[in-house]
């Protein structure tokens, strides 16, 4: 993206698509430009909320080493299956608040946050499963712990790009992106935001609501 503040995300590349994760995982086409721009070949890229491993697919295609952390064991297993076709990547099952990595070892952090108020993993008893946290203050506290752990493993000068949207939960506006940026700023130096745009239909009648066809990329450095 360079210094341009927004970018229209293209359709997913068919050879890298994951149909079973549609709507719940990122797009390789969305992540490859960020990997190219913000890291060098051979760099170590961390996705602390790795889901189905989409960031790691982008890393493999672009010649970077990726490590993903995913708290859901079944999702981590599915990601490992997917990544068999993409060499040089490592998917671990674990908690983003306690990363099994050396301090100052990561060159780039690239992830999509587990959003507050979704319907995913709501019955999980794992304290690291942020989707299951029902209290917003509790969620932000867990996010604070995760960002602290992430900052520790980043090398000096490393950058982080964290994708997140504001949300409506039960009809109530939740400033998730803005609150996440505030929490992130406790641990890293914030940079200017970038915005990814999606071509989605407009619906609803509330003149103050949006169709959420944009996503903030919070940028920061250590």
N, C-alpha and C positions, 0 to 999 in steps of 0.2 A: 504493500500500500504506500510505502514511503511517507511523505508528509501529508498526503491527501487524507482527509478526516473520515471519508466514507468510501464504501466499496459494495457494489451489488454482487452478491454471492452467486456464482453460476450453478448450473445443475451438477449433480454428483457425476463423477467419472464412472461409467458403467462397470469398468473392470475392477473397481475398488468398492463398489456399493455393497451395503449390507441390508438387504430387504427386511430381514426380521427385526432390525433395529430402527426402522424408519420412524422418524419423529422423536426418537429417544437417544440418538447418537449423532455426533457431528458429521460433517462432510469432509472427505479427504480433499476435495477441490477447494474447500474453504481454508484448510490448514496448510497446504503445501506452500502457498506464497509466504505465509508467516515464518515457516521453518526456513525457507530459502533466505528471506530478508534478515532474520534475526539470529542466525547461527551459521557456522561454517561446517563443511564436510568433516565428519568424524566427531563433531561435538556431541555432548551428552544432553539430551532433552528429557525433561521429567514431566509426566502428566500425573499429578497426585490424585486425580479423580477420573481414572482411565476408562471406566465403563467397558465398552466393547472394543477398545483398543484403536480407535480411529486415529488418534494422534500418532500412535506408533506405526500405523500403516503409512502415514504421511512421512514420518521419519525415515522409514525404510526406502521409500521411493526416492527421497531426496538425499540419501547417503548419510544419514545421521544415526547415532545410537540412541534408542529410546528406552526409557524405563517407565512402566505404568504401575500405579498402585490402585487397586480396586478392592473395596471392603466386602462386596458381595461375592461369596465363593463361586456360585454358579455362573455369575457374569464373568468373573475372572477366568473360569474354565472355558467359557465360550470364546472369550477373547484370545486365549492361548490357541484354540483350534483355528481361529481366523488367522492368527499371526504365523502359523506354520508356513504360509505362502510368502511371508515377508521376513527375510533373514535379518539377524542382528538386533532383534528386539526382545525385551524381557518384560513379562507381565507378572507382578507379584500380588498376592492377596494380603492386604494389610490396611492399616489405619493411617490416613494422611496426617494425623496429628503426631505420629511416631514413625518417621521415615527411616528405613534401614539403609541409609546412604551416609557416606562420609561428608563431614563439613566441607564447604567450599568446593564441591565436586561437580556441580550442575552448571551448565552453560546457558540453558534456556528452560523456563517453565512455561508450559502451554497447556491450558485446560479450560474446561467448561464447568462451572460450579454445579454441584447438586442443589437444585433449586428448592427453596423453602415452599411448603404447601402443596407439593405434588402428590399424586396418588401412588408413587413408587415406594416399595419396601416399607410401607407404613407399619407393618407388623413385626419388623426386625427388632430384636432385643440387643443388637450390637450397639454399644454407645458410640461407635465410630460411624454408624449409618446415619448420615445427616438428613436423608430423606425422611427418616422416621421421627425426627424431632418436631414436636407440635408447637412448642413455645418459641416465639420469634427471638426473644432475648437469649434463650438457651441455644438456639441455632447460631446466632451471631457470636456467642461465646465459644462454641465449637469451631466456628470459622476463624476466630482470633487465634485459637490454639494451632489450627492447621497452618495458617499463614506464618505463624512464628516458627513452626517446624520447617516450612518450605524455605523461609529466609535463611535459616542456618545452613542448609545444604547447598545454597547458591554460592558460587564463587564471587568475589568482589568484581563488580562490573557486569555481572550477569543480568539478564532481563527476564521479566515475567509478563505474560499476556494472558489475562483471565477473562473469559467470555461470560456475560451475565445480563439478564434482562430484569427490569422492574416487572412486577406481577400484579394481578388481581387475584386475591384468594377469597372465595365466598363473596365476591362482589366488592371487596374492599381493596383499595390500592395499597400495595406494599412496595416501598422504595428500595427493593433489594439491591439493585445495581449501585445506588448512591450510598447505601449503608455498607455494602461490601467494600467500596472504594475507601470509605472512612476507616474501616477496620484494616484494610491492606496498608494504608498509610502509616499505621503504627509500627510496621515492620520493614517497609521498603520505601524508597523515594518514588512518589507517584509521578507519572508522565502524563502527557496529553492523551485523552481518550481517542479511540477509533470506533467507527460504527459500521457494522455489517448490516446490509439491507437484503430483505428477501421479498420476492414478488408473490405477495399473498393477497387474497381478496379482502375487500373492506366490508365489514358487517356491523350490526348493532345500531342503536339509535342514540346512545349517550354522546353528546357533542364533545365531552371532555375525555372520553375513552379512546384508545387506539387499538389497531388490530395486531399490535405487538410484532410488526413486520421488521423490527430492527433489534439489534443486539449490541450492547456496549462491549468494547474490548478495553478493559482496564489495563493500562500499561504501567510498569514500575521497574526500578532497577535497584541493585544492591551497591 
